[in-house]
Amino acid sequence: MLNHANSNTLTVNIETTTSTLQSQTMYQLKYGEFPKLNHLNYSQWHKHMELILHAEDAFEITLGNEETPPENQCIQNADFCHYKGKALALIFESCTITAQ
């Protein structure tokens, strides 16, 4: 029989494990959450990721439709690097460890 203290500890451990497993399989951000990319769900993940990239103004850069501006155009180059970095981070973080 478990005493009350052990029961609370067990509950916390189960909640922590569930939270950890969910963070490994679900991608959470300000727009909501969706399953992270794994070896079985590309078509589902792709739809969510495309919407997120559009919302963050980073979609066109992932398609290669935007050329890197010349280095002497500092503002345009900074914007390009900002959106490229944002797209890379969003995509990387939305993948499971095995897909990364």
N, C-alpha and C positions, 0 to 999 in steps of 0.2 A: 504494500500500500504506500502511495506517495503522500508525503506531508504537504502542507500548503506551500511552503517555500520551494520545494522541489517542483511542484506543479507549475508555479509561476515561471521558474527557470526553464522548464520544458516548453512552455507556451512561447516564451521569448525566442528560444532557439528555433522552434518551428517557424515562427514569423520571420526571423532573420534568414533562414534557409529559403523560404518561399520568396522573400524579397530579392535575395541574391539570384535565385533561379530566374525570376521574372526579368531582372535587369540584364541577364545574359541572353534572353530570348526576345525581349520587347524593347523597342526604341521609343523613348519618351522625350517629347519636346513640347514647345508651347502650342503647337497645333494639335496635339493629341498623342496617341501612341499607335504603333503598328509593329508586326513581327519583324525582327531583324532578318537580314538576308542569310539564308543557309543553303544547303545543296538541294532543297526541295521546293523552295517558294519564290523563285525569281519573278515570275509573272505577277504575283500578288505584291511583292516588295517593290518592283519596278513602278507600278502605278502610284503607290504612296510616295516613293522617292521623287518621281517626276513632279508631283503636285508640290512637295516641299521645296524643291529646287526652284520652281516657278515663283512660289511665295517669297523666297529669299532673293529673287532676281539673279539666280546663279545657274539657270537651266541652259541657256545658250552657250555659256562657256564650256559646259560639259560635252556639248556636241561638236566643239571645235569651230563654231560659227563666228567666234570673236578672235581677232588676231591680236597678238601682243603689241601694244602701242610702242613706238620708238621711245628710247630712254629719255630723250629730251622733252617729251611730253609728260612731265612729272605727275600731273593730276590724273590724266587718263591711265597712266601706267600704275599709279597707286590704286585706283579703282579696280583695274583689271586684276591686280595681285590680291586685293581684298576679296573679290568675288570668286577668284580661283581658289583661294585658301578656304573660303566658306564652303564651296562645293566639295572640296576634298575632305574637309572635316565632317560634313554632313554624311557623305557617302561612307567614309571609313567607320564612323561611330554607329552607323545603321547596319553594320554587318556583324554576324557572330564571329567569335575568335577564329573559328576554323575557316570562315570565308575571308577574313582579313588577310 
